[in-house]
Amino acid sequence: MAYNFDEIVDRSGTYSSKWDDEVQKELFGKSGLLPYWVADMEFKAAPEILDALKKRVENGIFGYTARPNQYYQGVISWTKRRFGWDIERDWILFTPGIVPGVNYTIQALTEEGDGVIINEPVYYPFSRSIKENGREVVNSPLVLKDNRYQIDFEDLQEKARDPRNKLYVLCSPHNPVSRVWSPEELRRVGEICLENDIFILADEIHNDLILGDNRHTMFASVDKRFEDISITATSTTKTFNLAGFYASNIIIPNKEIRDRVEKVLLKNSIGNQGPLSIEAVMAAYGHGEEWLEDLLVYLEENVQFTRGYLKERLPDIDFTETEGTYLMWLDFRAYEKDGKTLERVLVEKGEVALDGGTWFGDGGDGFMRLNVAAPREFLKEGLDRIVKAIREEYII
Ligand SMILES: Cc1ncc(COP(=O)(O)O)c(C=O)c1O
């Protein structure tokens, strides 16, 4: 491996949200926890990106900056090369992060009181954004069948048929259950939405983080007709550990939909980006691919290590396959079915911070989300703490 992911990087003094005492105290009721929650990585960015940033800092002037054509070409060629989807320069809008993009999409394509469909358990800012905008959360829960999460297409069909529901937010790959949706599943989603005039926002922030033999298909690439009803959100920030640069690509092929979203962005003066953020994105798409390939190998090894290590020590723990993302969805229901109790045990007895399953809505009780994007030694320390907490509370 050309890159070193074993290096432990001291993040103190960097104001990392994941490590911050006040943030931890507020969310977990305790600070000083070893953090395996927020989805950023304990790895330094690729040296190619750091070099580009250093060079830019050396220039010393950080005035207003325009994204050059090269920036957009980076997004276009990455999307084509890695996913086979041809997109055009005009289709790409900028928002400072995907969550803002979700909010602007909700504002552009729905009215107050309209329903927005999601599949819980799912990334919790979705329901927050829907509610904050005065829209209704319509949950079409995922089902766990044969130890694999599935979309309940009959339920989705029923909810899509309800004329009050206007938008479906698809999480692909799915955080937190780590599913990489197959082309067949995506086709069924698309057909249901087409038939019922439902717009689709495909949040594909994790689409580069695909593990093992799994392959990601971009939703809009499945069928030309799907391009016409969808917005796709991608980004370098998850893939390359650049979340603090707040940069995402909101890809909208249909001009009418694009105009509606663009109008909301204009109304809020959204679109400008900082010079370091621009450099980081260009360097990531331009020179980051080898680093990413090594990262994926390391992440897959971390997932396998975690499965073996925990299963040996906590035989009743369960897992679904981590097909994508670097987030494992751990099933502790054999030990504890009550989500809040489980979360308290891990904080108090283990002094670890993981995302509680209950945070992700229905279906999260008894599960925890573990972020394994960390040097193995640091990961192992967290696993030891989890084992200690569960053993103390439920086994010994
Ligand atoms: C599915 C999903 N969407 C969006 C985000 C955050 O995106 P951003 O930081 O660009 O707002 C995350 C972060 O974990 C995520 O998992």
The ligand as a Tripos MOL2 file, in Angstrom:
@<TRIPOS>MOLECULE
LIG
   16    16     1     0     0
SMALL
NO_CHARGES

@<TRIPOS>ATOM
      1 C1        -26.1680   10.4440    3.6770 C.3       1 LIG1
      2 C2        -25.4530   11.6870    4.0700 C.ar      1 LIG1
      3 N1        -25.7710   12.8540    3.4870 N.ar      1 LIG1
      4 C3        -25.1340   14.0090    3.8010 C.ar      1 LIG1
      5 C4        -24.1230   14.0230    4.7520 C.ar      1 LIG1
      6 C5        -23.4680   15.3080    5.1190 C.3       1 LIG1
      7 O1        -23.2400   16.0630    4.0270 O.3       1 LIG1
      8 P1        -22.6320   17.5260    4.1320 P.3       1 LIG1
      9 O2        -21.5900   17.5280    5.1820 O.co2     1 LIG1
     10 O3        -22.0950   17.7380    2.7610 O.co2     1 LIG1
     11 O4        -23.7900   18.4150    4.4390 O.co2     1 LIG1
     12 C6        -23.7500   12.8360    5.3680 C.ar      1 LIG1
     13 C7        -22.6940   12.8410    6.3850 C.2       1 LIG1
     14 O5        -22.4820   11.9020    7.0810 O.2       1 LIG1
     15 C8        -24.4290   11.6450    5.0220 C.ar      1 LIG1
     16 O6        -24.1100   10.4780    5.5810 O.3       1 LIG1
@<TRIPOS>BOND
     1     1     2 1
     2     2     3 ar
     3     2    15 ar
     4     3     4 ar
     5     4     5 ar
     6     5     6 1
     7     5    12 ar
     8     6     7 1
     9     7     8 1
    10     8     9 2
    11     8    10 1
    12     8    11 1
    13    12    13 1
    14    12    15 ar
    15    13    14 2
    16    15    16 1
@<TRIPOS>SUBSTRUCTURE
     1 LIG1         1 GROUP 0 **** ****
